[in-house]
């Protein structure tokens, strides 16, 4: 299989309980658009053979369908991020690689994600993560040879667990620091909203 024939799937992880935030942060808005809408808008669908959105929220299911993406229901978000990863991978068929996106990076741009996928196609045997200044962030792309390790994860162990075992296989695709910012707390959300307000 050539790199042009490589089928890459995308898993949007939107099932977490957001314990640090306090409730469903995906419905919170920045610049008039919810975090989950901004996430789905950042997915360059044409770069992927399939896009699945793993969630525990009916409103996210509906939004995913409106984008033409496949919603995957997670009935056990309390089982941790590993269960979301498993559900996402199992929903992707015959993919040679998978990108995992988190749903709380509201400044992530579709053009950046598309460029990261194109970069991965030039290095299809490597792990690729979005990064800034040598620091890795999300999203990350995993070749299929790492799928067994991803499927073996348990509880709140995520893809970083696999990446740490294979640091020599990791390449970073450089982007602006702001695109890597996530909204883990209400304080972070307030700060982001203040910065994004028009002057």
Contact map, one row per residue, 1 for C-alpha under 8 A:
1110110000000000000000000000000000000000000000000000000000000000000000000000000000000000000000000000000000000000000000000000000000000000000000000000000000000000000000000000000000000000000000000000000
1111110000000000000000000000000000000000000000000000000000000000000000000000000000000000000000000000000000000000000000000000000000000000000000000000000000000000000000000000000000000000000000000000000
1111110000000000000000000000000000000000000000000000000000000000000000000000000000000000000000000000000000000000000000001101000000000000000000000000000000000000000000000000000000000000000000000000000
0111110000000000000000000000000000000000000000000000000000000000000000000000000000000000000000000000000000000000000000001000000000000000000000000000000000000000000000000000000000000000000000000000000
1111111000000000000000000000000000000000000000000000000000000000000000000000000000000000000000000000000000000000000000000000000000000000000000000000000000000000000000000000000000000000000000000000000
1111111100000000000000000000000000000000000000000000000000000000000000000000000000000000000000111000000000000000000000001000000000000000000000000000000000000000000000000000000000000000000000000000000
0000111110000000000000000000000000000000000000011000000000000000000000000000000000000000000001111000000000000000000000000000000000000000000000000000000000000000000000000000000000000000000000000000000
0000011111000000000000000000000000000000000000111100000000000000000000000000000000000000000000111110000000000000000000000000000000000000000000000000000000000000000000000000000000000000000000000000000
0000001111100000000000000000000000000000000000011110000000000000000000000000000000000000000100111110000000000000000000000000000000000000000000000000000000000000000000000000000000000000000000000000000
0000000111110000000000000000000000000000000000010111000000000000000000000000000000000000000000000111100000000000000000000000000000000000000000000000000000000000000000000000000000000000000000000000000
0000000011111000000000000000000000000000000000000011110000000000000000000000000000001001100000000111100000000000000000000000000000000000000000000000000000000000000000000000000000000000000000000000000
0000000001111100000000000000000000000001000000000011110000000000000000000000000000000001000000000001111000000000000000000000000000000000000000000000000000000000000000000000000000000000000000000000000
0000000000111111000000000000000000000000000000000000111000000000000000000000000000011000000000000001111000000000000000000000000000000000000000000000000000000000000000000000000000000000000000000000000
0000000000011111000000000100000000010000000000000000111100010000000000000000000000000000000000000000011000000000000000000000000000000000000000000000000000000000000000000000000000000000000000000000000
0000000000001111100000000000000000000000000000000000011110000000000000000100100000010000000000000000000000000000000000000000000000000000000000000000000000000000000000000000000000000000000000000000000
0000000000001111110000000000000000000000000000000000001100000000000000000000110110000000000000000000000000000000000000000000000000000000000000000000000000000000000000000000000000000000000000000000000
0000000000000011111000110000000000000000000000000000000000000000000000000000110000000000000000000000000000000000000000000000000000000000000000000000000000000000000000000000000000000000000000000000000
0000000000000001111111111000000000000000000000000000000000000000000000000000000000000000000000000000000000000000000000000000000000000000000000000000000000000000000000000000000000000001000000000000000
0000000000000000111111100000000000000000000000000000000000000000000000000000000000000000000000000000000000000000000000000000000000000000000000000000000000000000000000000000000000000000000000000000000
0000000000000000011111000000000000000000000000000000000000000000000000000000000000000000000000000000000000000000000000000000000000000000000000000000000000000000000000000000000000000001100000000000000
0000000000000000011111111000000000000000000000000000000000000000000000000000000000000000000000000000000000000000000000000000000000000000000000000000000000000000000000000000000000000001110000000000000
0000000000000000011111111000000000000000000000000000000000000000000000000000000000000000000000000000000000000000000000000000000000000000000000000000000000000000000000000000000000000000000000000000000
0000000000000000111011111000000000000000000000000000000000000000000000000000000000000000000000000000000000000000000000000000000000000000000000000000000000000000000000000000000000000000000000000000000
0000000000000000110011111111000000000000000000000000000000000000000000000000000000000000000000000000000000000000000000000000000000000000000000000000000000000000000000000000000000000000000000000000000
0000000000000000010011111111000000100000000000000000000000000000000000000000000000000000000000000000000000000000000000000000000000000000000000000000000000000000000000000000000000000000000000000000000
0000000000000100000000011111000001110000000000000000000000000000000000000000000000000000000000000000001100000000000000000000000000000000000000000000000000000000000000000000000000000000000000000000000
0000000000000000000000011111100001110000000000000000000000000000000000000000000000000000000000000000000000000000000000000000000000000000000000000000000000000000000000000000000000000000000000000000000
0000000000000000000000011111110011100000000000000000000000000000000000000000000000000000000000000000000000000000000000000000000000000000000000000000000000000000000000000000000000000000000000000000000
0000000000000000000000000011111111100000000000000000000000000000000000000000000000000000000000000000000000000000000000000000000000000000000000000000000000000000000000000000000000000000000000000000000
0000000000000000000000000001111111100000000000000000000000000000000000000000000000000000000000000000000001000000000000000000000000000000000000000000000000000000000000000000000000000000000000011001000
0000000000000000000000000000111110000000000000000000000000000000000000000000000000000000000000000000000000000000000000000000000000000000000000000000000000000000000000000000000000000000000000001001100
0000000000000000000000000000111111000000000000000000000000000000000000000000000000000000000000000000000000000000000000000000000000000000000000000000000000000000000000000000000000000000000000000000000
0000000000000000000000000001111111101100000000000000000000000000000000000000000000000000000000000000000000000000000000000000000000000000000000000000000000000000000000000000000000000000000000000000000
0000000000000000000000000111110111111100000000000000000000000000000000000000000000000000000000000000000000000000000000000000000000000000000000000000000000000000000000000000000000000000000000000000000
0000000000000000000000001111110011111110000000000000000000000000000000000000000000000000000000000000001111000000000000000000000000000000000000000000000000000000000000000000000000000000000000000000000
0000000000000100000000000110000001111111000000000000000000010000000000000000000000000000000000000000001100000000000000000000000000000000000000000000000000000000000000000000000000000000000000000000000
0000000000000000000000000000000011111111100000000000000000000010000000000000000000000000000000000000000000000000000000000000000000000000000000000000000000000000000000000000000000000000000000000000000
0000000000000000000000000000000011111111110000000000000000000000000000000000000000000000000000000000000001000000000000000000000000000000000000000000000000000000000000000000000000000000000000000000000
0000000000000000000000000000000000111111111000000000000000000000000000000000000000000000000000000000011111010000000000000000000000000000000000000000000000000000000000000000000000000000000000000000000
0000000000010000000000000000000000011111111000000000000000000001001000000000000000000000000000000000000000000000000000000000000000000000000000000000000000000000000000000000000000000000000000000000000
0000000000000000000000000000000000001111111100000000000000000000000000000000000000000000000000000000000000000100000000000000000000000000000000000000000000000000000000000000000000000000000000000000000
0000000000000000000000000000000000000111111100000000000000000000000000000000000000000000000000000000000000011110100000000000000000000000000000000000000000000000000000000000000000000000000000000000000
0000000000000000000000000000000000000011111110000000000000000000000000000000000000000000000000000000000000000100110000000000000000000000000000000000000000000000000000000000000000000000000000000000000
0000000000000000000000000000000000000000111111110000000000000000000000000000000000000000000000000000000000000110110000000000000000000000000000000000000000000000000000000000000000000000000000000000000
0000000000000000000000000000000000000000001111110110000000000000000000000000000000000000000000000000000000000000000000000000000000000000000000000000000000000000000000000000000000000000000000000000000
0000000000000000000000000000000000000000000111111000000000000000000000000000000000000000000000000000000000000000000000000000000000000000000000000000000000000000000000000000000000000000000000000000000
0000000100000000000000000000000000000000000111111000000000000000000000000000000000000000000000000000000000000000010010000000000000000000000000000000000000000000000000000000000000000000000000000000000
0000001111000000000000000000000000000000000111111110000000000000000000000000000000000000000000000000000000000000000000000000000000000000000000000000000000000000000000000000000000000000000000000000000
0000001110000000000000000000000000000000000001111110000000000000000000000000000000000000000000100000000000000000000000000000000000000000000000000000000000000000000000000000000000000000000000000000000
0000000111000000000000000000000000000000000010011111000000000000000011000000000000000000000100000000000000000000000000000000000000000000000000000000000000000000000000000000000000000000000000000000000
0000000011110000000000000000000000000000000010011111100000000000000011000000000000000000000000000000000000000000000000000000000000000000000000000000000000000000000000000000000000000000000000000000000
0000000001110000000000000000000000000000000000000111110000000000000011110000000000000001001100000000000000000000000000000000000000000000000000000000000000000000000000000000000000000000000000000000000
0000000000111100000000000000000000000000000000000011111000001001000011110000000000000001000000000000000000000000000000000000000000000000000000000000000000000000000000000000000000000000000000000000000
0000000000111110000000000000000000000000000000000001111100000000000000111100000000010011000000000000000000000000000000000000000000000000000000000000000000000000000000000000000000000000000000000000000
0000000000001111000000000000000000000000000000000000111111011000000000111100000000010000000000000000000000000000000000000000000000000000000000000000000000000000000000000000000000000000000000000000000
0000000000000111000000000000000000000000000000000000011111010000000000001110100000000000000000000000000000000000000000000000000000000000000000000000000000000000000000000000000000000000000000000000000
0000000000000010000000000000000000000000000000000000001111111000000000000000000000000000000000000000000000000000000000000000000000000000000000000000000000000000000000000000000000000000000000000000000
0000000000000000000000000000000000000000000000000000001111111100000000000000000000000000000000000000000000000000000000000000000000000000000000000000000000000000000000000000000000000000000000000000000
0000000000000000000000000000000000000000000000000000000011111110000000000000000000000000000000000000000000000000000000000000000000000000000000000000000000000000000000000000000000000000000000000000000
0000000000000100000000000000000000010000000000000000001111111111000000100000000000000000000000000000000000000000000000000000000000000000000000000000000000000000000000000000000000000000000000000000000
0000000000000000000000000000000000000000000000000000101011111111100000111000000000000000000000000000000000000000000000000000000000000000000000000000000000000000000000000000000000000000000000000000000
0000000000000000000000000000000000000000000000000000000001111111110000100000000000000000000000000000000000000000000000000000000000000000000000000000000000000000000000000000000000000000000000000000000
0000000000000000000000000000000000001000000000000000000000111111111000000000000000000000000000000000000000000000000000000000000000000000000000000000000000000000000000000000000000000000000000000000000
0000000000000000000000000000000000000001000000000000100000011111111111100000000000000000000000000000000000000000000000000000000000000000000000000000000000000000000000000000000000000000000000000000000
0000000000000000000000000000000000000000000000000000000000001111111111100000000000000000000000000000000000000000000000000000000000000000000000000000000000000000000000000000000000000000000000000000000
0000000000000000000000000000000000000000000000000000000000000111111110000000000000000000000000000000000000000000000000000000000000000000000000000000000000000000000000000000000000000000000000000000000
0000000000000000000000000000000000000001000000000000000000000011111110000000000000000000000000000000000000000000000000000000000000000000000000000000000000000000000000000000000000000000000000000000000
0000000000000000000000000000000000000000000000000000000000000001111111000000000000000000000000000000000000000000000000000000000000000000000000000000000000000000000000000000000000000000000000000000000
0000000000000000000000000000000000000000000000000111100000000001111111100000000000000000000000000000000000000000000000000000000000000000000000000000000000000000000000000000000000000000000000000000000
0000000000000000000000000000000000000000000000000111100000000001100111110000000000000000000000000000000000000000000000000000000000000000000000000000000000000000000000000000000000000000000000000000000
0000000000000000000000000000000000000000000000000001111000011101100011111000000000000000000000000000000000000000000000000000000000000000000000000000000000000000000000000000000000000000000000000000000
0000000000000000000000000000000000000000000000000001111000001000000001111100000000000011001000000000000000000000000000000000000000000000000000000000000000000000000000000000000000000000000000000000000
0000000000000000000000000000000000000000000000000000011100001000000000111110000000000000000000000000000000000000000000000000000000000000000000000000000000000000000000000000000000000000000000000000000
0000000000000010000000000000000000000000000000000000011100000000000000011111100000110010000000000000000000000000000000000000000000000000000000000000000000000000000000000000000000000000000000000000000
0000000000000000000000000000000000000000000000000000000100000000000000001111100000000000000000000000000000000000000000000000000000000000000000000000000000000000000000000000000000000000000000000000000
0000000000000000000000000000000000000000000000000000000000000000000000000111111100100000000000000000000000000000000000000000000000000000000000000000000000000000000000000000000000000000000000000000000
0000000000000011100000000000000000000000000000000000000100000000000000000111111110110000000000000000000000000000000000000000000000000000000000000000000000000000000000000000000000000000000000000000000
0000000000000001100000000000000000000000000000000000000000000000000000000001111100000000000000000000000000000000000000000000000000000000000000000000000000000000000000000000000000000000000000000000000
0000000000000000000000000000000000000000000000000000000000000000000000000001111111100000000000000000000000000000000000000000000000000000000000000000000000110000000000000000000000000000000000000000000
0000000000000001000000000000000000000000000000000000000000000000000000000001111111110000000000000000000000000000000000000000000000000000000000000000000001111000000000000000000000000000000000000000000
0000000000000001000000000000000000000000000000000000000000000000000000000000101111111000000000000000000000000000000000000000000000000000000000000000000000111100000000000000000000000000000000000000000
0000000000000000000000000000000000000000000000000000000000000000000000000000001111111100000000000000000000000000000000000000000000000000000000000000011011111100000000000000000000000000000000000000000
0000000000000000000000000000000000000000000000000000000000000000000000000101101111111110000000000000000000000000000000000000000000000000000000000000000001100000000000000000000000000000000000000000000
0000000000001010000000000000000000000000000000000000011000000000000000000100100111111111000000000000000000000000000000000000000000000000000000000000000000000000000000000000000000000000000000000000000
0000000000101000000000000000000000000000000000000000000000000000000000000000000011111111100000000000000000000000000000000000000000000000000000000000011000000100000000000000000000000000000000000000000
0000000000000000000000000000000000000000000000000000000000000000000000000000000001111111110000000000000000000000000000000000000000000000000000000000011000000000000000000000000000000000000000000000000
0000000000000000000000000000000000000000000000000000010000000000000000010100000000111111111000000000000000000000000000000000000000000000000000000000000000000000000000000000000000000000000000000000000
0000000000110000000000000000000000000000000000000001110000000000000000010000000000011111111100000000000000000000000000000000000000000000000000000000000000000000000000000000000000000000000000000000000
0000000000100000000000000000000000000000000000000000000000000000000000000000000000001111111100000100000000000000000000000000000000000000000000000010001000000000000000000000000000000000000000000000000
0000000000000000000000000000000000000000000000000000000000000000000000000000000000000111111110000000000000000000000000000000000000000000000000000000000000000000000000000000000000000000000000000000000
0000000000000000000000000000000000000000000000000001000000000000000000010000000000000011111110000000000000000000000000000000000000000000000000000000000000000000000000000000000000000000000000000000000
0000000010000000000000000000000000000000000000000101000000000000000000000000000000000001111111100000000000000000000000000000000000000000000000000000000000000000000000000000000000000000000000000000000
0000000000000000000000000000000000000000000000000000000000000000000000000000000000000000011111100000000000000000000000000000000000000000000000000000000000000000000000000000000000000000000000000000000
0000001000000000000000000000000000000000000000000000000000000000000000000000000000000000000111110000000000000000000000000000000000000000000000000000000000000000000000000000000000000000000000000000000
0000011110000000000000000000000000000000000000001000000000000000000000000000000000000000000111111100000000000000000000000000000000000000000000010000000000000000000000000000000000000000000000000000000
0000011110000000000000000000000000000000000000000000000000000000000000000000000000000000000001111100000000000000000000000000000000000000000000110000000000000000000000000000000000000000000000000000000
0000011110000000000000000000000000000000000000000000000000000000000000000000000000000000000000111110000000000000000000000000000000000000000011110000000000000000000000000000000000000000000000000000000
0000000111100000000000000000000000000000000000000000000000000000000000000000000000000000100000111111000000000000000000000000000000000000000011110000000000000000000000000000000000000000000000000000000
0000000111100000000000000000000000000000000000000000000000000000000000000000000000000000000000001111100000000000000000000000000000000000001111000000000000000000000000000000000000000000000000000000000
0000000001111000000000000000000000000000000000000000000000000000000000000000000000000000000000000111110000000000000000000000000000000000011110000000000000000000000000000000000000000000000000000000000
0000000001111000000000000000000000000000000000000000000000000000000000000000000000000000000000000011111000000000000000000000000000000000011100000000000000000000000000000000000000000000000000000000000
0000000000011100000000000000000000000010000000000000000000000000000000000000000000000000000000000001111110000000000000000000000000000000011000000000000000000000000000000000000000000000000000000000000
0000000000011100000000000100000000110010000000000000000000000000000000000000000000000000000000000000111111000000000000000000000000000000000000000000000000000000000000000000000000000000000000000000000
0000000000000000000000000100000000110010000000000000000000000000000000000000000000000000000000000000011111000000000000000000000000000000000000000000000000000000000000000000000000000111000000000000000
0000000000000000000000000000000000100010000000000000000000000000000000000000000000000000000000000000011111110000000000000000000000000000000000000000000000000000000000000000000000111110000000000000000
0000000000000000000000000000010000100110000000000000000000000000000000000000000000000000000000000000001111110000000000000000000000000000000000000000000000000000000000000000000000101110000000000000000
0000000000000000000000000000000000000000000000000000000000000000000000000000000000000000000000000000000011111000000000000000000000000000000000000000000000000000000000000000000001111000000000000000000
0000000000000000000000000000000000000010010000000000000000000000000000000000000000000000000000000000000011111101100000000000000000000000000000000000000000000000000000000000000001110000000000000000000
0000000000000000000000000000000000000000010000000000000000000000000000000000000000000000000000000000000000111111100000000000000000000000000000000000000000000000000000000000000000100000000000000000000
0000000000000000000000000000000000000000111100000000000000000000000000000000000000000000000000000000000000011111110000000000000000000000000000000000000000000000000000000000000000000000000000000000000
0000000000000000000000000000000000000000010100000000000000000000000000000000000000000000000000000000000000001111111000000000000000000000000000000000000000000000000000000000000000000000000000000000000
0000000000000000000000000000000000000000000000000000000000000000000000000000000000000000000000000000000000011111111100000000000000000000000000000000000000000000000000000000001000000000000000000000000
0000000000000000000000000000000000000000011100000000000000000000000000000000000000000000000000000000000000011111111110000000000000000000001000000000000000000000000000000000000000000000000000000000000
0000000000000000000000000000000000000000001100100000000000000000000000000000000000000000000000000000000000000111111111000000000000000000000000000000000000000000000000000000000000000000000000000000000
0000000000000000000000000000000000000000000000000000000000000000000000000000000000000000000000000000000000000011111111100000000000000000000000000000000000000000000000000000000000000000000000000000000
0000000000000000000000000000000000000000000000000000000000000000000000000000000000000000000000000000000000000001111111110000000101000000000000000000000000000000000000000000100000000000000000000000000
0000000000000000000000000000000000000000000000100000000000000000000000000000000000000000000000000000000000000000111111111000000000000000000010000000000000000000000000000000000000000000000000000000000
0000000000000000000000000000000000000000000000000000000000000000000000000000000000000000000000000000000000000000011111111100000000000000000000000000000000000000000000000000000000000000000000000000000
0000000000000000000000000000000000000000000000000000000000000000000000000000000000000000000000000000000000000000001111111110000000000000000000000000000000000000000000000000100000000000000000000000000
0000000000000000000000000000000000000000000000000000000000000000000000000000000000000000000000000000000000000000000111111111011100000000000010000000000000000000000000000000000000000000000000000000000
0011010000000000000000000000000000000000000000000000000000000000000000000000000000000000000000000000000000000000000011111111000000000000000000000000000000000000000000000000000000000000000000000000000
0010000000000000000000000000000000000000000000000000000000000000000000000000000000000000000000000000000000000000000001111111000000000000000000000000000000000000000000000000000000000000000000000000000
0000000000000000000000000000000000000000000000000000000000000000000000000000000000000000000000000000000000000000000000111111110000000000000000000000000000000000000000000000000000000000000000000000000
0010000000000000000000000000000000000000000000000000000000000000000000000000000000000000000000000000000000000000000000011111110000000000000000100000000000000000000000000000000000000000000000000000000
0000000000000000000000000000000000000000000000000000000000000000000000000000000000000000000000000000000000000000000000000011111000000000000000100000000000000000000000000000000000000000000000000000000
0000000000000000000000000000000000000000000000000000000000000000000000000000000000000000000000000000000000000000000000010011111100000000000001100000000000000000000000001110000000000000000000000000000
0000000000000000000000000000000000000000000000000000000000000000000000000000000000000000000000000000000000000000000000010000111110000000000111100000000000000000001000001110000000000000000000000000000
0000000000000000000000000000000000000000000000000000000000000000000000000000000000000000000000000000000000000000000100010000011111000000000111000000000000000000000000000111100000000000000000000000000
0000000000000000000000000000000000000000000000000000000000000000000000000000000000000000000000000000000000000000000000000000001111100001111110000000000000000000000000000111100000000000000000000000000
0000000000000000000000000000000000000000000000000000000000000000000000000000000000000000000000000000000000000000000100000000000111110001111100000000000000000000000000000001111000010000000000000000000
0000000000000000000000000000000000000000000000000000000000000000000000000000000000000000000000000000000000000000000000000000000011111111110000000000000000000000000000000001111010010000000000000000000
0000000000000000000000000000000000000000000000000000000000000000000000000000000000000000000000000000000000000000000000000000000001111111100000000000000000000000000000000000111110010000000000000000000
0000000000000000000000000000000000000000000000000000000000000000000000000000000000000000000000000000000000000000000000000000000000111110000000000000000000000000000000000000010000000000000000000000000
0000000000000000000000000000000000000000000000000000000000000000000000000000000000000000000000000000000000000000000000000000000000111111000000000000000000000000000000000001000000000000000000000000000
0000000000000000000000000000000000000000000000000000000000000000000000000000000000000000000000000000000000000000000000000000000000111111100000000000000000000000000000000000000000000000000000000000000
0000000000000000000000000000000000000000000000000000000000000000000000000000000000000000000000000000000000000000000000000000000011110111110000000000000000000000000000000001000000000000000000000000000
0000000000000000000000000000000000000000000000000000000000000000000000000000000000000000000000000000000000000000000000000000000011110011111100000000000000000000000000000000000000010000000000000000000
0000000000000000000000000000000000000000000000000000000000000000000000000000000000000000000000000001110000000000000000000000000011100001111100000000000000000000000000000000000000010000000000000000000
0000000000000000000000000000000000000000000000000000000000000000000000000000000000000000000000000011110000000000100000000000000011000000111110000000000000000000000000000000000000000000000000000000000
0000000000000000000000000000000000000000000000000000000000000000000000000000000000000000000000000011100000000000000000000000001111000000111111000000000000000000000000000000000000000000000000000000000
0000000000000000000000000000000000000000000000000000000000000000000000000000000000000000000000001111000000000000000010010000001110000000001111100000000000000000000000000000000000000000000000000000000
0000000000000000000000000000000000000000000000000000000000000000000000000000000000000000000000001110000000000000000000000000011100000000000111111110000000000000000000000000000000000000000000000000000
0000000000000000000000000000000000000000000000000000000000000000000000000000000000000000000000011100000000000000000000000001111000000000000011111110000000000000000000000000000000000000000000000000000
0000000000000000000000000000000000000000000000000000000000000000000000000000000000000000000000111100000000000000000000000000000000000000000001111110000000000000000000000000000000000000000000000000000
0000000000000000000000000000000000000000000000000000000000000000000000000000000000000000000000000000000000000000000000000000000000000000000001111111000000000000000000000000000000000000000000000000000
0000000000000000000000000000000000000000000000000000000000000000000000000000000000000000000000000000000000000000000000000000000000000000000001111111110000000000010000000000000000000000000000000000000
0000000000000000000000000000000000000000000000000000000000000000000000000000000000000000100000000000000000000000000000000000000000000000000001111111111000000000000000000000000000000000000000000000000
0000000000000000000000000000000000000000000000000000000000000000000000000000000000000000000000000000000000000000000000000000000000000000000000001111111100000000000000000000000000000000000000000000000
0000000000000000000000000000000000000000000000000000000000000000000000000000000000000000000000000000000000000000000000000000000000000000000000000111111110000000010000000000000000000000000000000000000
0000000000000000000000000000000000000000000000000000000000000000000000000000000001001100000000000000000000000000000000000000000000000000000000000111111110000110010000000000000000000000000000000000000
0000000000000000000000000000000000000000000000000000000000000000000000000000000001001100100000000000000000000000000000000000000000000000000000000011111110000000000000000000000000000000000000000000000
0000000000000000000000000000000000000000000000000000000000000000000000000000000000000000000000000000000000000000000000000000000000000000000000000001111111000000000000000000000000000000000000000000000
0000000000000000000000000000000000000000000000000000000000000000000000000000000001000000000000000000000000000000000000000000000000000000000000000000111111101100000000000000000000000000000000000000000
0000000000000000000000000000000000000000000000000000000000000000000000000000000101100000000000000000000000000000000000000000000000000000000000000000000111111000000000000000000000000000000000000000000
0000000000000000000000000000000000000000000000000000000000000000000000000000001111100000000000000000000000000000000000000000000000000000000000000000000011111000000000000000000000000000000000000000000
0000000000000000000000000000000000000000000000000000000000000000000000000000001111000000000000000000000000000000000000000000000000000000000000000000000001111100000000000000000000000000000000000000000
0000000000000000000000000000000000000000000000000000000000000000000000000000000111000000000000000000000000000000000000000000000000000000000000000000000011111111100000000000000000000000000000000000000
0000000000000000000000000000000000000000000000000000000000000000000000000000000011001000000000000000000000000000000000000000000000000000000000000000010010011111110000000000000000000000000000000000000
0000000000000000000000000000000000000000000000000000000000000000000000000000000000000000000000000000000000000000000000000000000000000000000000000000010000001111111000000000000000000000000000000000000
0000000000000000000000000000000000000000000000000000000000000000000000000000000000000000000000000000000000000000000000000000000000000000000000000000000000001111111100000000000000000000000000000000000
0000000000000000000000000000000000000000000000000000000000000000000000000000000000000000000000000000000000000000000000000000000000000000000000000000000000001111111110000000000000000000000000000000000
0000000000000000000000000000000000000000000000000000000000000000000000000000000000000000000000000000000000000000000000000000000000000000000000000100110000000111111111000000000000000000000000000000000
0000000000000000000000000000000000000000000000000000000000000000000000000000000000000000000000000000000000000000000000000000001000000000000000000000000000000011111111100100000000000000000000000000000
0000000000000000000000000000000000000000000000000000000000000000000000000000000000000000000000000000000000000000000000000000000000000000000000000000000000000001111111100000000000000000000000000000000
0000000000000000000000000000000000000000000000000000000000000000000000000000000000000000000000000000000000000000000000000000000000000000000000000000000000000000111111100000000000000000000000000000000
0000000000000000000000000000000000000000000000000000000000000000000000000000000000000000000000000000000000000000000000000000000000000000000000000000000000000000011111111100000000000000000000000000000
0000000000000000000000000000000000000000000000000000000000000000000000000000000000000000000000000000000000000000000000000000000000000000000000000000000000000000001111111100000000000000000000000000000
0000000000000000000000000000000000000000000000000000000000000000000000000000000000000000000000000000000000000000000000000000000000000000000000000000000000000000000001111100000000000000000000000000000
0000000000000000000000000000000000000000000000000000000000000000000000000000000000000000000000000000000000000000000000000000011000000000000000000000000000000000000001111110000000000000000000000000000
0000000000000000000000000000000000000000000000000000000000000000000000000000000000000000000000000000000000000000000000000000011110000000000000000000000000000000001001111111000000000000000000000000000
0000000000000000000000000000000000000000000000000000000000000000000000000000000000000000000000000000000000000000000000000000011110000000000000000000000000000000000000001111100000000000000000000000000
0000000000000000000000000000000000000000000000000000000000000000000000000000000000000000000000000000000000000000000000000000000111100101000000000000000000000000000000000111110000000000000000000000000
0000000000000000000000000000000000000000000000000000000000000000000000000000000000000000000000000000000000000000000100100000000111110000000000000000000000000000000000000011111000000000000000000000000
0000000000000000000000000000000000000000000000000000000000000000000000000000000000000000000000000000000000000000000000000000000001111000000000000000000000000000000000000001111100000000000000000000000
0000000000000000000000000000000000000000000000000000000000000000000000000000000000000000000000000000000000000001000000000000000001110000000000000000000000000000000000000000111110100000000000000000000
0000000000000000000000000000000000000000000000000000000000000000000000000000000000000000000000000000000000000000000000000000000000010000000000000000000000000000000000000000011111110000000000000000000
0000000000000000000000000000000000000000000000000000000000000000000000000000000000000000000000000000000000000000000000000000000000110000000000000000000000000000000000000000001111111000000000000000000
0000000000000000000000000000000000000000000000000000000000000000000000000000000000000000000000000000000000110000000000000000000000000000000000000000000000000000000000000000000111111000000000000000000
0000000000000000000000000000000000000000000000000000000000000000000000000000000000000000000000000000000011111000000000000000000000000000000000000000000000000000000000000000001111111000000000000000000
0000000000000000000000000000000000000000000000000000000000000000000000000000000000000000000000000000000010110000000000000000000001110000110000000000000000000000000000000000000111111100000000000000000
0000000000000000000000000000000000000000000000000000000000000000000000000000000000000000000000000000000011100000000000000000000000000000000000000000000000000000000000000000000011111110000000000000000
0000000000000000000000000000000000000000000000000000000000000000000000000000000000000000000000000000000111000000000000000000000000000000000000000000000000000000000000000000000000011111000100000000000
0000000000000000000000000000000000000000000000000000000000000000000000000000000000000000000000000000000111000000000000000000000000000000000000000000000000000000000000000000000000001111110110000000000
0000000000000000010110000000000000000000000000000000000000000000000000000000000000000000000000000000000100000000000000000000000000000000000000000000000000000000000000000000000000000111110110000000000
0000000000000000000110000000000000000000000000000000000000000000000000000000000000000000000000000000000000000000000000000000000000000000000000000000000000000000000000000000000000000011111110000000000
0000000000000000000010000000000000000000000000000000000000000000000000000000000000000000000000000000000000000000000000000000000000000000000000000000000000000000000000000000000000000011111111000000000
0000000000000000000000000000000000000000000000000000000000000000000000000000000000000000000000000000000000000000000000000000000000000000000000000000000000000000000000000000000000000000111111100000000
0000000000000000000000000000000000000000000000000000000000000000000000000000000000000000000000000000000000000000000000000000000000000000000000000000000000000000000000000000000000000111111111110000000
0000000000000000000000000000000000000000000000000000000000000000000000000000000000000000000000000000000000000000000000000000000000000000000000000000000000000000000000000000000000000011111111111000000
0000000000000000000000000000000000000000000000000000000000000000000000000000000000000000000000000000000000000000000000000000000000000000000000000000000000000000000000000000000000000000011111111100000
0000000000000000000000000000000000000000000000000000000000000000000000000000000000000000000000000000000000000000000000000000000000000000000000000000000000000000000000000000000000000000001111111110000
0000000000000000000000000000010000000000000000000000000000000000000000000000000000000000000000000000000000000000000000000000000000000000000000000000000000000000000000000000000000000000000111111111000
0000000000000000000000000000011000000000000000000000000000000000000000000000000000000000000000000000000000000000000000000000000000000000000000000000000000000000000000000000000000000000000011111111100
0000000000000000000000000000000000000000000000000000000000000000000000000000000000000000000000000000000000000000000000000000000000000000000000000000000000000000000000000000000000000000000001111111100
0000000000000000000000000000000000000000000000000000000000000000000000000000000000000000000000000000000000000000000000000000000000000000000000000000000000000000000000000000000000000000000000111111100
0000000000000000000000000000011000000000000000000000000000000000000000000000000000000000000000000000000000000000000000000000000000000000000000000000000000000000000000000000000000000000000000011111110
0000000000000000000000000000001000000000000000000000000000000000000000000000000000000000000000000000000000000000000000000000000000000000000000000000000000000000000000000000000000000000000000001111111
0000000000000000000000000000000000000000000000000000000000000000000000000000000000000000000000000000000000000000000000000000000000000000000000000000000000000000000000000000000000000000000000000001111
0000000000000000000000000000000000000000000000000000000000000000000000000000000000000000000000000000000000000000000000000000000000000000000000000000000000000000000000000000000000000000000000000000111
